[in-house]
């Protein structure tokens, strides 16, 4: 097995583990949001999160979509402007939606 193949395999295993772990943690939060009348939930991804780089990957989002049984998951980047300094910055989210949300 080549080094590249081994590295890709290990990365895929890491993503698979994080998808399972994340989905288990999200289920109660999604249920609570639905019980409160919401049809979507935004989860902010910050630079302080140890696994933020994985959460932002297309592979993670695709696997999470497959696992979430009809709940749509989308990676969203919102550009914002600081009120005082007028500097622009980006916030990263995972958007979970069910029902009539676009």
C-alpha positions in Angstrom: 0.0 0.0 0.0 1.4 3.4 -1.0 1.8 6.2 1.6 -0.9 8.3 -0.2 -3.4 5.4 -0.1 -2.7 4.8 3.5 -3.1 8.6 4.4 -6.3 8.8 2.4 -7.7 5.7 4.2 -6.8 7.1 7.6 -8.4 10.4 6.8 -11.6 8.7 5.6 -11.7 6.7 8.8 -11.3 9.9 10.9 -14.2 11.5 9.0 -16.4 8.5 9.4 -15.8 8.5 13.2 -16.5 12.2 13.5 -19.7 11.9 11.4 -21.0 9.1 13.7 -20.1 11.0 16.8 -21.5 14.3 15.6 -24.8 12.8 14.4 -25.3 11.2 17.8 -24.7 14.5 19.6 -27.0 16.4 17.1 -30.1 14.2 17.4 -31.3 15.5 20.8 -30.7 19.1 19.7 -32.6 18.6 16.5 -35.5 17.0 18.4 -35.5 19.9 20.9 -35.6 22.4 18.1 -38.5 20.6 16.4 -40.4 20.5 19.7 -40.0 24.2 20.0 -41.6 24.7 16.5 -38.4 25.2 14.4 -37.8 23.5 11.1 -34.1 24.2 10.9 -31.1 24.6 13.1 -27.8 26.4 12.6 -24.7 25.1 14.2 -21.7 27.5 14.2 -18.3 26.1 13.4 -15.5 28.1 15.1 -11.8 28.1 14.8 -11.6 27.0 18.5 -13.3 23.7 17.6 -10.7 20.9 17.4 -12.5 19.2 14.5 -13.6 22.4 12.7 -11.6 21.5 9.6 -13.4 18.2 9.3 -16.8 19.8 9.8 -16.1 22.2 6.9 -15.3 19.4 4.4 -17.6 18.3 1.6 -17.0 14.7 2.5 -18.2 15.2 6.1 -21.4 17.0 4.9 -22.2 14.3 2.3 -21.7 11.5 4.8 -23.8 13.4 7.4 -26.6 13.9 4.9 -26.6 10.1 4.2 -26.8 9.4 7.9 -29.4 12.0 9.0 -32.4 10.1 7.6 -34.0 12.9 5.5 -32.7 15.9 7.5 -30.8 18.1 5.0 -27.4 19.2 6.0 -25.6 22.1 4.3 -22.3 23.9 4.9 -22.9 27.7 4.8 -20.5 30.6 5.0 -21.9 34.0 5.9 -19.9 37.1 5.4 -20.5 39.7 8.1 -19.3 43.2 8.9 -18.2 44.3 12.4 -20.4 47.2 13.5 -17.7 49.4 14.9 -14.6 48.7 12.8 -16.5 47.8 9.6 -14.1 44.9 9.0 -15.6 41.9 7.2 -15.3 38.4 8.5 -16.8 35.0 7.8 -18.9 32.8 10.0 -19.2 29.1 9.2 -22.3 27.0 9.9 -23.8 23.6 9.4 -27.5 24.2 8.5 -29.8 21.3 9.4 -33.3 21.6 7.9 -36.4 19.6 7.7 -39.8 20.5 6.5 -40.4 23.5 4.2 -37.0 25.2 4.6 -34.9 26.1 1.5 
